[in-house]
Amino acid sequence: MSISNNTPPIPLSAQVKQAVDNYLKQLDGYDATGLHAMVLAEVEKPLFEATLQYSGYNQTKTAQILGISRSTLRKKIEQYDLS
């Protein structure tokens, strides 16, 4: 995927806000509960999947990119069945 030199990338925070806004609109008046935990769970697995793929499944590089230890990365790989 390439980004045009003329168009700056959309900040990740703006993309997350848009996704949360869309989710809340879909609730159509129903109460939202546990949104914080749900968003973290929904974001964490694809974050690890994408970062692992980007690094060529190099765990040391993935851990560095994410700013976590390799042992934490291995726990997350196991937790999300990404091996």
Residue, then its C-alpha position, 0 to 999 in steps of 0.5 A: m500500500s502506498i500513500s500519495n505524496n500529496t495526501p498526508p496519512i489520516p492519523l490513527s487516532a482520527q480513524v479510531k474516533q471515526a470507528v467509535d462514532n460509527y459504532l455508537k451511531q449503530l447502537d440507535g439509542y441502546d446503552a453502551t457498556g464496557l466500551h473501553a474493554m471492547v475497543l481494546a480487545e478489538v484493536e489489540k489482536p489486529l495490531f499484533e497481526a499487522t505488526l507481525q506481518y510488517s516485520g516478516y514475523n520477526q518477534t524481536k523486530t515486532a516487539q521493538i516496533l510495539g515497544i513491548s518486551r519479547s516475552t509480552l509479545r509471546k504471551k499476546i501471540e499465544q493469547y490471540d492464537l497467532s502462532 
